[in-house]
């Protein structure tokens, strides 16, 4: 599962990517600095892992991770191939969610492609390009489906209803994610890979003084997206970049305290991206290793086992499960067992976020 960072050129995407992944993607004060997408594997901050480490005292600890892709800046006309648009749009299509970076700060030294600061206009520029690309997808598909639907084909008729609904919405300048679909329609929509159906998190890139409370630009963004069912996060990306340069943990905490933050904004962003991708965590805890594993929300016991190894899923027998809260309350696996709080679950069990699990399998 991948989240793609999108936005206009020069809004802070590559700087944000560098903060998230500590992989030094090129960032510079001119458009199209990023051409090939950069991929970073980012650790998901989780206080529960620290607590399990204290209790178990393992040899090593492994966090959950999420993939973040830095996609080059889109410009007006991208849907028609402007500014390497086709390549960028193809990169976006391969992601599962979007982190849309909006410039919400004034700085005459950093050029803006439209020579003025207006995050709402910038958002609309990107939205329109993505909507036009989806419209192109719909129109190509409609020609074929209309012909098949006329022959009485029930599947084609059902698809036609969905396509017409999507076309009508896109022509109004509204993204596919705003449409309410039935469960059956949603299955169809997923196969069509619409870019504007992807969940989005708006990242308002502000100056240091606005890192805690935001500013008037941020207020305008929140108002503009209030009907989109999308989260807005405020981040001083330049300041976050300075913080990640500090090697010492204590120094980082002092820097954060000075600007009024309890933790780095990128930590909040990663957790939000994780939720946006519909992901959750379960843990394995032993003296060799305490580890957080990433699974989709709704995954069953065997599917969770398969993340460790495909053989675990194939030969799944049962899973011994402890709720994270019980593990912490009793302090060890042995004490949880004594208290009768360990559960044995079968193949139908839907894993809950924070479960501490031990799989039994036979291959």
Buried (B, 14 or more C-beta within 10 A) or exposed (E): BBBBBBBBBBBBBBBBBBBBBEBEBEBEEEBBBBEEBBBBEBBBBBEBBEBBBEBBEBEEBBBBBBBBBBBBBBBBEBBEEEBBBBBBBEBBBEBBBBBBBBBBBEEEEBEBBEEEBBBBEBBBBBBBBBBBBBBBBBEEBBEEBBEBBEEEBEEBBBBBEBBBBBBEBBEEEBBBBBBEBEEEBEEBBEEBEBBBBBBBBBBBBBBBEBBEEBBEBBEBBBEBBEEBEBBBBBBBBBBBBEBBEEEEEEEBBEBBEEBEBEEBBBBBBBBBBBBBBEBBBBBBBEEEEBBBBBBBEEBBBBBBBBBBEEEBBEBBBBBBBBBBEBBBEBEEBEEBEEEEBBBEBEEEBEBEEBBBBBBEBEE
